[in-house]
Amino acid sequence: MSVVIVGGNECMIRQYKNLCSEYKCKAKVYPKMASGLKNIGTPDLLVLFTNTVSHKMIRCALSETKGQNVKIARSHSSSMSALKTILEEHIA
């Protein structure tokens, strides 16, 4: 399963990826707006940490996955426990 995380803290990218690998998922993390998020691909789960992301970045991520069968999870908190709760809810 593939997971794309939009937002979050830059210093926690490695922790996000490690947690996703514990759930047998490959993760891409975009803490900043990087070239319009053109290389998101077709993930199975899109996680939006809404507290640390601009509205423009959220709109861009949603437009990249529009028309695809992608589960979208939004969380105001960008903590490890919030990500763990999302992964348990959508994967396990």
Backbone as CSV, one residue per row, in Angstrom:
resi,resn,N_x,N_y,N_z,CA_x,CA_y,CA_z,C_x,C_y,C_z
1,MET,0.856,-1.176,0.000,0.000,0.000,0.000,0.895,1.229,0.000
2,SER,0.491,2.242,-0.725,1.272,3.478,-0.779,0.522,4.609,-0.073
3,VAL,1.295,5.422,0.622,0.744,6.530,1.396,1.483,7.801,0.999
4,VAL,0.738,8.864,0.779,1.325,10.180,0.550,0.902,11.073,1.701
5,ILE,1.886,11.690,2.343,1.628,12.585,3.462,1.939,14.003,3.010
6,VAL,0.959,14.877,3.098,1.132,16.273,2.718,1.068,17.108,3.988
7,GLY,2.143,17.840,4.246,2.232,18.645,5.452,3.094,17.959,6.485
8,GLY,2.955,18.381,7.712,3.761,17.809,8.778,5.025,18.618,9.006
9,ASN,5.864,18.118,9.874,7.114,18.797,10.210,8.265,18.204,9.412
10,GLU,9.139,19.071,8.924,10.275,18.602,8.136,11.199,17.702,8.934
11,CYS,11.349,17.995,10.214,12.277,17.210,11.029,11.733,15.818,11.345
12,MET,10.479,15.556,11.017,9.872,14.257,11.324,9.650,13.380,10.099
13,ILE,10.229,13.748,8.975,10.030,12.973,7.746,10.458,11.529,7.939
14,ARG,11.623,11.311,8.522,12.129,9.953,8.730,11.208,9.163,9.660
15,GLN,10.692,9.798,10.713,9.790,9.094,11.633,8.484,8.712,10.943
16,TYR,7.949,9.622,10.093,6.736,9.303,9.347,6.959,8.077,8.452
17,LYS,8.077,8.057,7.740,8.376,6.940,6.844,8.585,5.649,7.616
18,ASN,9.256,5.719,8.760,9.474,4.516,9.577,8.160,3.950,10.097
19,LEU,7.264,4.828,10.540,5.966,4.366,11.035,5.166,3.715,9.911
20,CYS,5.199,4.309,8.732,4.480,3.720,7.600,5.074,2.363,7.228
21,SER,6.394,2.221,7.324,7.006,0.933,6.988,6.623,-0.141,8.008
22,GLU,6.338,0.239,9.250,5.852,-0.721,10.238,4.490,-1.289,9.845
23,TYR,3.711,-0.506,9.103,2.405,-0.948,8.624,2.489,-1.497,7.200
24,LYS,3.686,-1.808,6.749,3.934,-2.382,5.410,3.471,-1.443,4.292
25,CYS,3.757,-0.152,4.461,3.380,0.854,3.465,4.614,1.605,2.986
26,LYS,4.579,2.007,1.734,5.597,2.907,1.209,5.049,4.322,1.352
27,ALA,5.901,5.245,1.787,5.426,6.604,2.055,6.239,7.637,1.291
28,LYS,5.530,8.634,0.804,6.134,9.852,0.275,5.654,10.977,1.177
29,VAL,6.568,11.848,1.565,6.218,12.937,2.472,6.548,14.261,1.799
30,TYR,5.586,15.163,1.786,5.752,16.494,1.216,5.456,17.538,2.296
31,PRO,6.459,17.951,3.074,6.195,18.951,4.111,6.054,20.360,3.544
32,LYS,6.593,20.590,2.344,6.526,21.908,1.702,5.974,21.759,0.295
33,MET,5.608,22.882,-0.272,5.158,22.914,-1.662,6.381,22.695,-2.546
34,ALA,6.428,21.558,-3.207,7.577,21.224,-4.045,7.123,21.043,-5.482
35,SER,7.416,21.999,-6.311,7.110,21.973,-7.750,5.664,21.574,-8.049
36,GLY,4.753,22.081,-7.243,3.338,21.858,-7.488,2.850,20.457,-7.176
37,LEU,3.615,19.676,-6.489,3.237,18.308,-6.111,2.866,17.470,-7.330
38,LYS,3.615,17.584,-8.392,3.286,16.897,-9.635,3.584,15.404,-9.587
39,ASN,4.467,14.961,-8.703,4.859,13.557,-8.696,4.230,12.775,-7.544
40,ILE,2.988,13.093,-7.198,2.283,12.356,-6.154,1.979,10.938,-6.634
41,GLY,1.593,10.782,-7.867,1.265,9.464,-8.391,-0.152,9.067,-8.043
42,THR,-0.361,7.772,-7.828,-1.676,7.245,-7.469,-1.570,6.494,-6.143
43,PRO,-1.602,7.220,-5.040,-1.489,6.547,-3.734,-2.801,5.872,-3.344
44,ASP,-2.698,4.949,-2.405,-3.898,4.321,-1.857,-4.516,5.187,-0.765
45,LEU,-3.663,5.957,-0.063,-4.118,6.812,1.031,-3.397,8.150,0.958
46,LEU,-4.151,9.233,1.019,-3.600,10.584,1.060,-3.876,11.162,2.442
47,VAL,-2.808,11.493,3.166,-2.938,12.050,4.507,-2.632,13.541,4.435
48,LEU,-3.560,14.362,4.891,-3.387,15.809,4.894,-3.298,16.293,6.333
49,PHE,-2.136,16.815,6.709,-1.978,17.444,8.018,-2.320,18.914,7.844
50,THR,-3.554,19.277,8.153,-4.085,20.580,7.782,-3.539,21.748,8.594
51,ASN,-2.964,21.497,9.748,-2.456,22.591,10.572,-1.172,23.185,9.999
52,THR,-0.360,22.375,9.332,0.948,22.831,8.871,1.023,23.016,7.360
53,VAL,-0.138,23.117,6.709,-0.180,23.205,5.253,-1.009,24.404,4.825
54,SER,-0.600,25.034,3.730,-1.389,26.143,3.194,-2.598,25.600,2.436
55,HIS,-3.595,26.455,2.261,-4.787,26.064,1.518,-4.436,25.729,0.074
56,LYS,-3.485,26.447,-0.482,-3.062,26.213,-1.860,-2.471,24.815,-2.019
57,MET,-1.685,24.393,-1.042,-1.059,23.071,-1.117,-2.097,21.956,-0.999
58,ILE,-3.099,22.159,-0.163,-4.170,21.165,-0.030,-4.953,21.064,-1.334
59,ARG,-5.305,22.210,-1.912,-6.035,22.203,-3.186,-5.227,21.515,-4.278
60,CYS,-3.930,21.765,-4.298,-3.059,21.161,-5.307,-3.000,19.642,-5.137
61,ALA,-2.860,19.175,-3.900,-2.810,17.730,-3.639,-4.131,17.064,-4.007
62,LEU,-5.242,17.697,-3.684,-6.546,17.130,-4.006,-6.805,17.112,-5.508
63,SER,-6.333,18.138,-6.213,-6.542,18.163,-7.663,-5.676,17.120,-8.372
64,GLU,-4.503,16.794,-7.806,-3.639,15.770,-8.398,-4.250,14.377,-8.268
65,THR,-5.049,14.159,-7.232,-5.641,12.839,-7.006,-7.111,12.785,-7.409
66,LYS,-7.615,13.833,-8.014,-9.031,13.873,-8.403,-9.306,12.815,-9.474
67,GLY,-10.416,12.117,-9.307,-10.798,11.105,-10.272,-10.160,9.746,-10.021
68,GLN,-9.308,9.651,-9.034,-8.670,8.376,-8.694,-9.349,7.800,-7.459
69,ASN,-9.178,6.521,-7.257,-9.755,5.858,-6.098,-8.773,5.981,-4.929
70,VAL,-8.775,7.149,-4.283,-7.828,7.447,-3.210,-8.606,7.754,-1.941
71,LYS,-8.230,7.097,-0.850,-8.807,7.432,0.452,-8.105,8.694,0.946
72,ILE,-8.863,9.625,1.491,-8.293,10.876,1.985,-8.565,10.981,3.476
73,ALA,-7.491,11.207,4.229,-7.610,11.370,5.681,-7.040,12.734,6.045
74,ARG,-7.812,13.498,6.790,-7.377,14.818,7.228,-7.193,14.808,8.736
75,SER,-6.131,15.466,9.177,-5.866,15.566,10.604,-5.326,16.953,10.889
76,HIS,-5.847,17.578,11.928,-5.356,18.899,12.302,-3.971,18.793,12.934
77,SER,-3.735,17.715,13.640,-2.455,17.496,14.300,-1.513,16.737,13.370
78,SER,-0.236,17.068,13.413,0.748,16.362,12.592,1.674,15.518,13.460
79,SER,1.137,14.986,14.549,1.951,14.193,15.467,2.038,12.742,15.001
80,MET,2.954,12.010,15.615,3.106,10.593,15.299,1.863,9.812,15.721
81,SER,1.272,10.181,16.842,0.075,9.458,17.295,-1.106,9.695,16.357
82,ALA,-1.192,10.891,15.781,-2.256,11.161,14.808,-2.065,10.307,13.564
83,LEU,-0.824,10.211,13.086,-0.546,9.374,11.911,-0.799,7.903,12.227
84,LYS,-0.428,7.467,13.415,-0.658,6.074,13.804,-2.153,5.755,13.832
85,THR,-2.950,6.678,14.351,-4.399,6.489,14.390,-4.967,6.392,12.978
86,ILE,-4.491,7.231,12.077,-4.963,7.218,10.689,-4.589,5.895,10.023
87,LEU,-3.352,5.450,10.222,-2.917,4.198,9.598,-3.694,3.005,10.158
88,GLU,-3.943,2.985,11.455,-4.716,1.892,12.038,-6.141,1.868,11.498
89,GLU,-6.706,3.048,11.302,-8.081,3.156,10.821,-8.223,2.729,9.371
90,HIS,-7.261,3.095,8.534,-7.392,2.866,7.090,-6.681,1.630,6.575
91,ILE,-5.714,1.095,7.329,-4.923,-0.019,6.816,-5.206,-1.310,7.564
92,ALA,-5.197,-1.258,8.879,-5.331,-2.495,9.656,-6.744,-3.036,9.630
